[in-house]
Amino acid sequence: MEKMIQSGREEDFSKVLVVATIESSLQGLLVFDATERDLLQFADRWMQILAIAHNAPTQKLTLNSATTEDNLWGYFRISREGEGSRIDLKPSLLVQHGNNPLLVVIPDLARLSLPAIRACVTLLDSECAILQRNGIDRTWQPRFWCIAGCQSDRLGEVSPHLLDRFALRCKSPYLQELEKLSPIERFQRCDRELDPNLDIAVELSENLRELAERSREIIANGVLPLISDEAINRVQAYFTKKVPMGMRRLLTLARLARGLASLDNEASISASVVDRAARLLGISQDLVLPTQTIIPMVEAISPD
């Protein structure tokens, strides 16, 4: 495992991973224009953060174009027992992963199978899930995180309902390197099959490990900063007629700012923290301060 050396963009991206670990409503992260190798390294980094934050080993489930209903919900198998055999259920991690954190990895969102699409739309950002299949009747609360990759020029191939489940959307911190390549070189690099024997694990930097340990304290305490009227006005100011204002985007920015304020041990969210959160999401607009405050947003971003 090589030592992790973070650039400024990588450090910002890593902060998004830490905040998504703290904020249960930000469990879905979509990364634009990342190679498969880069996405798997991001996933490995997030798994280490989740393991530290929840003090338990993180499990991983990969979804792709070959994912079937059996992969998602479990299947029956025949196993030997002495001289005979018996039929038992092989459960899926999506349904049963105990108290350990689970990270779902989707290398290419545009190539996701239909069963996996239905599962993501149903479970991501959902408070309750019900499975009735093959004689199984189970109700549980989905609790997992998901990181997915997608090339910008293929975004139109992804279902709007599926996109809507990914509250956090960021560009790859290595995007500038890809932009220097020719279109053919970029296509070859992004679509190249990854060697399954390649070691992609990277040891967390000292700073990122400290943030992960801080997130563990925040999760254990269960106390998050309050949002001020000034911060609410600043969140609204980032969304104008040129940038359509939807409640989901507003809440994502507000919750990301709340997570950053938590890491800084702040009692309330200030406008400057909202600005930092907007930069992490790549939102840069001429601020238009609203004349009226949306008070219901305070209740909307309150902890579950």
C-alpha positions in Angstrom: 0.0 0.0 0.0 1.5 3.3 -1.1 1.5 6.5 1.0 -1.2 9.0 0.0 0.0 12.4 -1.1 -2.8 14.8 -1.6 -3.0 17.8 -3.9 -5.4 20.7 -3.2 -8.1 19.2 -5.3 -7.7 15.8 -3.8 -7.9 17.2 -0.3 -11.1 19.0 -1.2 -12.6 15.8 -2.7 -11.5 13.9 0.5 -13.4 16.4 2.6 -16.6 15.6 0.6 -16.1 11.9 1.4 -15.7 12.7 5.2 -18.8 14.9 5.2 -20.8 12.2 3.3 -19.8 9.8 6.1 -21.3 12.2 8.7 -24.4 13.2 6.9 -26.8 10.3 6.4 -28.7 12.2 3.7 -25.6 12.5 1.5 -25.0 8.8 1.0 -24.9 8.9 -2.8 -21.9 10.4 -4.6 -21.6 10.7 -8.3 -18.1 11.5 -9.7 -17.8 12.8 -13.2 -15.0 12.0 -15.7 -13.0 9.6 -13.5 -11.2 6.6 -14.9 -12.1 3.2 -13.4 -8.8 3.1 -11.6 -9.3 6.5 -10.1 -12.9 5.7 -9.0 -11.8 2.5 -7.3 -9.1 4.4 -5.5 -11.7 6.9 -4.3 -13.8 4.0 -3.2 -10.9 2.4 -1.3 -10.3 5.8 0.4 -13.9 6.1 1.4 -14.0 2.6 2.8 -11.0 3.4 5.1 -12.8 6.6 6.2 -16.0 4.7 6.9 -14.1 2.0 8.8 -12.5 4.6 11.1 -15.7 6.7 11.5 -17.8 3.6 12.5 -15.1 1.7 14.2 -15.9 -1.4 12.1 -14.6 -3.0 8.8 -16.2 -1.7 5.7 -17.8 -4.1 3.2 -18.0 -3.5 -0.5 -20.5 -4.4 -3.2 -19.9 -3.7 -6.8 -22.8 -3.2 -9.3 -22.3 -3.2 -13.1 -23.9 -4.2 -16.3 -23.9 -7.9 -15.3 -25.7 -7.4 -11.9 -28.7 -9.6 -11.6 -31.7 -9.9 -9.2 -29.9 -12.7 -7.4 -26.8 -10.6 -6.9 -28.9 -7.9 -5.3 -31.4 -9.8 -3.2 -29.8 -13.2 -2.6 -30.4 -16.7 -3.9 -30.9 -20.2 -2.8 -28.0 -22.7 -3.1 -27.4 -26.4 -2.5 -24.8 -27.2 0.1 -23.5 -30.5 1.4 -24.3 -31.6 5.0 -22.7 -34.9 5.9 -23.8 -37.5 3.4 -26.7 -35.4 2.3 -27.4 -31.9 1.1 -29.6 -29.0 2.0 -31.0 -25.9 0.4 -30.2 -22.6 2.2 -30.3 -18.9 1.3 -27.3 -17.0 0.3 -28.1 -13.4 1.4 -26.9 -10.3 -0.4 -24.8 -7.6 1.3 -27.4 -5.1 0.1 -30.0 -6.8 2.4 -27.9 -8.1 5.2 -24.5 -6.6 6.2 -24.9 -6.4 9.9 -23.8 -3.3 11.7 -20.7 -2.9 9.5 -20.8 0.0 7.0 -21.4 -1.0 3.4 -20.1 0.9 0.3 -21.7 0.2 -3.0 -19.4 0.9 -6.0 -20.7 1.6 -9.5 -17.8 2.0 -11.9 -20.0 3.3 -14.8 -23.5 4.6 -14.1 -24.4 4.7 -17.8 -23.9 0.9 -18.1 -25.7 -0.2 -15.0 -28.1 -3.1 -15.4 -31.8 -2.6 -15.1 -32.2 -4.6 -11.9 -29.4 -2.6 -10.3 -31.0 0.7 -11.5 -34.3 -0.3 -9.9 -32.4 -1.2 -6.6 -30.6 2.1 -6.5 -33.8 4.2 -7.2 -35.6 2.2 -4.5 -33.0 2.1 -1.7 -30.8 5.2 -2.0 -32.0 8.0 0.3 -34.9 5.7 1.5 -36.0 5.3 5.1 -37.6 1.9 4.6 -37.2 -1.1 2.3 -39.4 -4.2 1.9 -38.3 -7.4 0.1 -40.8 -10.0 -0.9 -39.1 -12.6 -3.1 -38.8 -16.4 -3.2 -40.8 -16.8 0.0 -38.8 -14.1 1.8 -40.6 -11.3 3.5 -38.3 -8.8 5.1 -38.5 -5.1 6.1 -35.3 -3.1 7.0 -33.8 0.4 6.9 -31.3 0.7 4.1 -28.0 2.0 5.5 -25.2 2.1 3.0 -23.1 4.6 1.0 -22.7 4.6 -2.8 -20.0 6.0 -5.1 -20.6 6.0 -8.9 -18.7 7.2 -11.9 -20.0 8.6 -15.2 -18.5 10.4 -18.1 -20.0 13.8 -18.8 -20.7 13.1 -22.4 -22.8 10.0 -21.4 -24.9 11.7 -18.8 -27.9 11.8 -21.1 -27.9 8.0 -21.1 -28.7 7.8 -17.4 -32.2 7.8 -16.1 -33.3 11.1 -14.4 -34.8 9.1 -11.6 -31.4 7.4 -11.0 -29.5 10.7 -11.2 -31.9 12.2 -8.6 -30.7 9.6 -6.0 -27.2 11.1 -6.0 -27.3 14.2 -3.9 -23.6 14.8 -4.1 -22.1 15.4 -7.6 -18.4 16.3 -8.1 -15.9 16.4 -10.8 -12.9 14.1 -10.6 -9.9 15.9 -8.9 -7.8 14.5 -11.9 -10.1 16.0 -14.5 -7.5 18.6 -15.6 -5.1 15.8 -16.5 -7.7 14.2 -18.7 -8.6 17.5 -20.4 -5.0 17.7 -21.7 -5.4 14.4 -23.6 -6.9 14.1 -27.1 -10.5 12.8 -27.4 -9.2 9.4 -28.6 -6.6 9.2 -25.8 -9.2 10.2 -23.2 -11.7 7.6 -24.5 -9.0 4.9 -24.4 -8.0 5.8 -20.8 -11.5 6.0 -19.5 -12.7 2.8 -21.2 -9.6 0.7 -20.6 -10.2 -2.5 -18.7 -8.6 -2.5 -15.3 -6.2 -5.3 -14.4 -7.9 -7.2 -11.6 -4.5 -8.0 -10.0 -3.5 -4.4 -9.8 -3.1 -3.1 -6.2 -5.0 0.2 -6.0 -5.0 0.6 -2.2 -3.6 3.9 -0.9 -2.8 4.7 2.7 -4.7 7.7 4.1 -2.8 10.9 4.7 -2.3 12.0 8.3 -4.7 14.9 7.8 -7.4 12.8 6.3 -7.1 10.2 9.0 -7.5 13.0 11.6 -10.7 14.1 9.8 -12.0 10.6 9.8 -11.4 10.2 13.6 -13.1 13.6 14.1 -16.1 12.3 12.2 -16.3 9.3 14.5 -16.7 11.7 17.5 -19.4 13.6 15.6 -21.4 10.5 14.8 -21.1 9.3 18.4 -22.2 12.6 19.9 -25.1 13.0 17.4 -25.0 16.8 17.7 -24.8 18.9 14.5 -24.4 22.7 14.1 -27.5 24.8 13.7 -28.0 26.8 10.5 -28.2 30.6 10.8 -30.5 32.9 8.8 -27.4 34.3 7.2 -26.3 30.8 6.0 -29.8 30.1 4.6 -29.7 33.4 2.6 -26.3 32.5 1.3 -27.5 29.0 0.2 -30.3 30.6 -1.7 -28.0 33.2 -3.3 -26.1 30.5 -5.2 -29.2 29.5 -7.1 -30.6 32.0 -9.6 -32.7 31.9 -12.8 -29.5 30.7 -14.7 -29.1 27.9 -12.1 -32.5 26.4 -11.4 -33.4 26.3 -7.7 -34.6 22.9 -6.5 -35.0 21.9 -2.9 -32.8 18.9 -3.3 -29.8 21.0 -4.5 -30.5 23.6 -1.8 -30.5 21.0 0.9 -27.4 19.3 -0.5 -25.4 22.5 -0.2 -26.8 23.2 3.2 -26.0 19.7 4.5 -22.5 19.8 3.1 -22.0 23.1 4.8 -23.3 21.6 8.1 -20.8 18.7 7.8 -17.9 21.1 7.2 -19.0 23.1 10.2 -19.1 19.9 12.3 -15.5 19.1 11.3 -14.5 22.6 12.4 -16.3 22.2 15.7 -18.5 25.2 15.0 -21.8 25.6 16.9 -23.6 27.1 13.9 -23.2 27.4 10.1 -21.9 30.7 8.8 -22.1 32.1 5.3 -18.3 31.5 4.8 -18.8 27.8 5.4 -21.6 27.8 2.8 -19.1 29.4 0.4 -16.6 26.6 1.1 -19.2 24.0 0.5 -20.2 25.6 -2.8 -16.6 25.5 -3.9 -16.4 21.8 -3.1 -19.4 21.1 -5.3 -18.1 23.3 -8.1 -20.9 25.9 -7.7 -19.7 29.3 -8.7 -22.4 31.9 -9.5 -22.8 35.6 -9.1 -24.5 35.8 -5.7 -28.0 37.3 -5.7 -29.0 37.7 -2.1 -32.8 36.9 -1.6 -35.1 39.4 0.1 -36.8 36.6 2.0 -35.6 33.7 4.1 -36.8 30.2 3.6 -37.5 29.2 7.2 -38.7 25.7 6.4 -35.2 24.8 5.3 -34.2 24.7 8.9 -36.6 21.8 9.6 -35.7 20.1 6.3 -32.0 19.7 7.1 -32.5 18.8 10.7 -31.0 15.5 11.7 -33.2 12.4 11.2 
